[in-house]
Amino acid sequence: MVTTNAGPATAPPPGTRTAGFPRLSPQAKGTLALVVTVLIWAAFALSARALSSSSLLPADAALLRFGVPLLVLAPALWRRRRRIAAVRPAAALKIACGAGVPFFLAAMYGGSLTSAAFVGSIVPGMVPLFVSALMVAGGRGAPRGTQAAGLGLIAVGVVALVWRYVVPLNTQVLAGAGILLVASGLWALYTVGLKEVDLDPVGSIGLLCLPSFAVMALLVLTGVLPTGIASAAGSDIALFLVVQGLGVGLCAGLLYAFAIRSLGAERSSTVGSLSPVAVVLLAIPLLGESPTAAVLVGVPLITAGVALANRRPRTTARTQQPEVPDHA
């Protein structure tokens, strides 16, 4: 801040426009954060598909995904080390498995066998169904009303998405879709695990990335997973560093948490359900994918289903299932 000796400053009269950029309202800031988050989620789906034609291998992309946030947040994570270490092992395992190495490899491999539309629709779209199943298995009541209708639409949308690959049979796409369903189930486990820990977004990122990076580094060093990062193209490294490391690994979690505080969980989840649509639209110019009839039917059904499944009745907002958190 620059100071002068011209005497005490006086506030401008009401309604006077100050120099520089206009100040945004909390709602506008939250909306902007949410829009950027949706674009990052879409970029995750696009990168999962693009990895198959990249000079990077899945292990390389995973090291960037989990390593970059640790590097950027190292001082903040060190200050939170005791709270992170105090998390119960069961909850930590849900987070580390649900969004860590198993999820990442499943999403990347499933994406290489299918399309960006499949990744962007199946992975986040099926999460509410899996979360509801986990809640029912844990003794919570079954979803009703608009939530039940939303879950039904999601199921119908996924069936519409894969049906054309059943007759005639396309084993590659169906196998990829099955792997993406596994990734979605893992993310649901991560969703439940997040509700069991008392950490801020930065601490949650550390709890996820620390064990995940350690596991990936061990798998690479022991030769279990191959690496090609030493000979990879610089453009590919830069792309995945920005999209996976900074975007998905760092910015998405922080921005989505900010959006929820500014707009509320219901509104954020509803707008966030547009991620599959963004993936389909962006895949056309960026990856050259043309949406099939199955995509044009299945994606809107999944999007509408996610929006309905995330609606919370005002009178029972604290007794329903948790909302779907940030994607990937």
N, C-alpha and C positions, 0 to 999 in steps of 0.2 A: 504494500500500500504506500502511495506517495503522499507525503505531508507537506504543507506550506506554512508560512508565517503570516498568512493574510487574515488571520482571525478565525473565530469559530464558524464552521459551515452551517448554513441554514438549509432546511429541507425545502425542496421545490414545492410550489403550490399543488394542491390536489388536481389530478388530471393532466399535469404537465408531463410530456414524454421526455424521458432522460436520454442522454446520448448513449450510443452503443446498441447492443441487441436487446430487444424487449424481453422482459422476464416472463418465463413460462409458468403457468399454473401447475400445481402438483399433479392434476389430472392430465395435463398436456405432457408433462415429463413422463408420467407413468405410461401413457399411450405410446410415446416415442420409444421408451425402453422396451415395451411389449412388441412393437413393430420390428425393432432390431432383433429381438429374441426370436421371433417367428422366422426371420430371414436366416438367422444362424441355424435354427433347427432344419430349415430347408437345405442349407449348405451342408449340414451333416449327411442328409440323405443323398445329396448329389455327390459328395465326396466318397461315400460308401460305394456308389456305382462306378465312379471315376477311378477308384483304386485298381480295378481290374486291368485298366489300360495305362497305369502309371508305372514309372520305373521304381517306385517304392513297393516294398512288401508289407503285408499286414503288421508284422512286428515293428517295422520302422514307423508306420503311422501311429501305432499304439505308444511307442516311446515318445513321440512328439505330443500325442494327446495328453499323456499323464505327466510328462517331464516338464513341459513349458509352464503349466500352472505352479508346479513346485518351485521352479526357479524364480518366477515373478513374485510369488507370495511367500518366499522363504522367511523374511523377517516377521511377517504377520503370523505365520504358522508357528514359528519358534515361540512367540508370546503365548500361543494357545496350546502349547505342547501338553500341558498337564490336563487340560479339559479333553483333548483328543485321546490321550492315554487312558482317561477315566471312563471312556465309553465301554459299555458292556460288550464282551466278545460276540455274543449272538447278534446284536444290532450291527456291530462293525462288520461282521461276516455278510450280513444281508446287503449292506452298502457296497462292500468291496466286490462281492460276486454279482450283485444286481446291476451295477453300472461300471464295473471294472473290466478286467481282462476277459472273462467269459462273455459278457455282454458285447464288448467291443468286437471281439473276433467273430462272434455270431452275426452281428449286424454287418460287418464288412464282408464276410464270406457269403451271407445270404444276399447282399446287394450285388455281389459279383455274378450271381446266378440268375438274377431277376432284372429289375429295373429300378430307377430312382423312385418311380411312383409307388412301387411295392414297399420300398424301405420307408418312404415318407408316410404311407398310409397304415401298413400293418403294424409297424413297431409302436408308434404312439397310439394308433387307433385301438389296438386290442388291450392296451394297458387297463382301461376302466373295467373291462370284463375280468381280467386276471385279478385286479385289486378286489373287486366284488367277491370273487371266489375265495380269495384269502380271508376277507372279512367274514364271510359266511362260515368258513372252516374254523375261524377263531371265535365263533359264537355270536357274531353280530347278525342282525336281522337281514333278510334278503331285501334287495332294492325294490322299490315300488314306484308307481306313478310314472313321471317323466323320466326318472332314472332307468327304470326297467325298459321303457320304450326306447330310450337311447341305446342301451346295451343290445336290445334286439336289432336296432338299425345297424349297429356296428357289425354284428354277426352276419346279417344279410349282405352288407357291403363287402365284407371279406369273401364271402361265398361268391358274390358276383364278380369279384376281382380275379379269382382263381378258376372259375368254372370253365372258361374256354380252354384251359390247359389240361382239363380232365378228359375231354373228348374233342379231338384225339389227344392221347396221353403225351404230355411233355414232362418227362421225369426231372429234367434239370430245373425248370421253373417251379415245379411243385416241391422239389427238395429245397430250393431256395426259400420258397414261401414258408415251408415248415421250419427252417432254421431261423427265419425272421420271427416266427411265432415264439420260438424259444427265447430269442432276444427280447421280445415284448414281455414274456413271462418273467424274465430276469429283471427287467426294468420295474415291473410291478413289485417285485421283492424289494428293490431299492426304494420305491415309493413308501412301502410300509416301514422299512428300516429308518428312513428319514424322520418319521413320526415318533420314533423311539429314542432319538438322541437329542440332547439339549446343546446344540451347537449353532452358531450363526452361519451364514452362507460360506464365509471364508473357512471356518473350521470344518464344515461338511466337505468342501473341496479337498482339504488336506486329508481328511479321513478316507476319502475315496482314492486320491492320487498317490499317496505314500505307499500303501501296500501294492497297488496296481503297478506302479513303476518298478518297484522292487521285484515283483514276480516276472514282469516282462524282461527286465534286465537279466535276471537269472536264467530265463528260458533262452535268451539270445546268447549269453555267455557260455552256456553249456551245450549249445548247438541244437537244442530241441526245436527251436524256430529259426529259420534262416533269416538273414538280414542282407539288404542290398543298399543300405544308405550310403556306403562309401563310394559307390559308383552311380548313385542316383542323380538324375538331372537336378540342377539347382532350382529350376522353376517348380518342379514337383515338391521339393523339400519346402520351398517358400510357401506354396499353396497349402500344404497340409499343416505347416507350422501356424499359419494364420487361421485357417478354418478350424482345424481340430484343436491345436494347442491354445491359441488365444481366444478363438471364437467359442467353440463348444466347451473347452476345458475351463476357461476363465470367465468370459463375459456373459455367457448364457445364464449361468447360475446366479451371478450377481444382479444382472438386469432383471431377470424374472422375479427374484425376491423383491427388488425395488418396485416392480410393476404391481405385485400383489399388495404391497403396503400402500401404494398410491391409489389403485383402482379397486382392490378387493379381489378375493380368490375367485369368485364366480365369474366376474367380468373378465378377468385375466384368462381363466381357463376357456371361456367361450371364444374369445378372440384368438387364443392360442390354437384352437381347433382348426383354424384356417391353414395351418402348416402343410397338410397334405395338398391342398389346392396350390399353395405357393410352390411346392416341389414340382407338381405336374407342369405348371406354367414355366418355371425356370428351366426345367429339363429340356424343353423344346429348343430354345436357342443355344443352351450351353452344352448339352449332350447329344443333341440331334434326335431325341426320342419323340415319337409321335404318339399321342394318347390313343389307345385302342377304345373300342366300344365298351369293353369291360372296365377300363379305367374311368371312362366318362360316366359310367353308372355307379361303380363301386366307390370311387373317391368321394363324391357328394354324399352318398349314404353314410360313409364312415365319418365324414366331417360333421354332418347333422347329428349323428349318433353321439359323437364325443361331446358336442355342445350340449345336448340334452342330458347326457350322463353326468356332466359336471354341474348341472343346475342343482341348487340346494333350496329346499323349501325354507322360508324365513323362520318358521316356527320350530324347525327341527335341524337348523343349520349345524348345530354342534353334536348331533347324534348320528350323522350320516358318515359314509365312507370318506376318506381323505381325498382331496383333489389331486389330479395328476400334476406332478411338479414339472420342472423344466425338462425338455426332451434332450436325450443323449448328452 
